């Protein structure tokens, strides 16, 4: 997973969207890779959680639940890509600018599909050994900083908006809903 993040950084640099200095040289007011809180959270939160899940549990990747989860995951991620593509016209960033998804954006798409699929299977697919309630609680708690950090941009251009708050709260609520729906069935 970290290799995919490194590949995004390298590709963003080649696209001159890797650092603030590169954006300034291009005369672009947008967000570079290093200002994207989501990238930091992918390194320190998402990748370690995915590694932990995969080191501890085995999932039947070809079972109907895993396939269904994977299909839903791909549809959702592709839908989000279309939204980011539209936003990128007004707010260029490393993963999308000028109405187009960049190579870094496509690499991030692969990262997102793998990460979301793994986490969704952790919550919804049969695992060997079975996922204990304590693990589910810890993973849910560990994702709470990601709900905030994944939205933040470390840039003077960025300010907290109502839509950002809604994204942060909505993501956190979604994790807790999943936890409380699944908790009674995990013992």
N, C-alpha and C positions, 0 to 999 in steps of 0.2 A: 504494500500500500504506500509506503514512504517513497518507493521508486516512482510511483505515479505522480506524487506531489513534486518530487524533484524534476520529473519530466515536464510538468506544468510550468515550474519556475524557469527552466531552461528555455522552453518554447516561448513563454511570455517575454523573456529577455531578448530572444531573437526577433520577436515582434515589436520590440521597444516598448513593452508594457510591463517589464519586470520590476523596475524601480521608479521612484518619484523623479529622479534625475532624468531617466529616459523619457518620461512623459513630458517633463518641462522642455527637453530638447526638441520634442515633437510639437510642442505648443498645444498640448492636449490637457483639458481640465477633465479629469476622470480619476479612476482608481487603478493603481498599479497592483501587481501581484502581492508585493510585500505589505501593502496597506489593507489587504483583505483579511478581516478577522476570521473568516471561514477557513482560510488556508492554515492559519495558526492553530485553530481548533481542530482541523483535520490531523495535524501533526501530533498535538499533545493530548487530544481526547479521542477522536474517532478511530484512528489507526490502532492505538493501543487497545481500545475496547474490542475492535474486530479481531485483533490478534489474540486477545484473551479468550473470546468466544470460540474461535476456531481451534485454539490449543486445548480447550477443555471439552468441546462437544463435537460430535459427528452428526451431520445431517444427510439424509437421503436426497441428494440433489435431483434425482429423477423421480422422486415421489410426487404424487399429484399436488400436495400442498406446496412443496418447494417450487414446482413449475408454475403453479398459479401465483404464488408470491412473486416469483421472478417476472412473470408477464405483467402483473400489476405494477411492479417496480419500474420496468422499462417504459410502460405507458405514461406513468406519472413523471418520470425524469424527462422524457421527450416532450411532454406538455410544458414542463417548467422551462425547458430550453427555448420553446417558442415564445414564452413570456420574456425571458432574458434577452432574446434576440430583439424584441420590440423595444424593451427598456434601453438597450445598448445604443440606440440612436441618440437619446438624450443624455445618458450617463455611460460613457465608455469605460470599460474595465478590461482586465487581462483576459477574461474568458469570453467576452462578447463586446464588440464595438462596431460602429457603422452598420448596424442592422445584421451583423453576421456573427455566428459562433466561430471563435478562433480555434486553432489547433489545440491550444491550452484548454479551451472550453470543452473540446471533444475528449481530451484526456481526462479532464475532470468528470465528464459524463461517465466514462468507464469506472472511475473511482467511486462515483456516487452510486452507480448501479450495484457494484460489488458490496459497498458498505451498507447500503439500505437493504439489499437482499439478505446479507448476513444477519443484520440486526433484526429484520422482520422474521427471519426463520428462527432466531433465538426466542422470539416471543410467541410465534404461532405454529412452528413446525415441530414434529416429534424429533427429539434429539437423543443421542446416546453418549454419555448417560443423560438422563432426564435433567432438565434445567431446574435447580433448586430455587425456592422462593427467595432465599438470601441473595443468590446471584442476580436474580431478576431485579430485586430492590437496589442492589449496588449499581448495576448497569443503568437503571433508570436515574438514580441519583447522579451518577457520573455524567450523564447527558445534560443535566440542568445547566452547567456553565456553557455548554455548546449552544444551547437555545439562545443565549445572549451573544456570545462571542461570534457565532456564525453569521450574525447580522451586522455586527459593528465593522466600520471601516476606520482605520487609524490614519485619518486625513483631516486637515483643517476644512476641507470641503464638506465633510460629512457632519450632519447633525441628527440627533434622535428625533424621529417623526412618529406620529401616531401609527402609521403603517408598520414601522419597525417594532414598536411596542406590541402591536397586534401579532406580528410574526413571532416575536419572542414568547409572548404569553400563550399564543395558540399552539406553538410547538411543544412547550412545556406541558400544557394541558393534555395534548394528544398523548405524550409519553405516559402521563399519570393515568389517563383513561385506559390505555392499553394495559398498564400494570394492574389496575384494580379490576379490570374485566378478566384478566388471565390469572390473577392471584388465587382465587378460590379453586382453580383447577390444577395448581402446582403445589404438590406436597410430597 
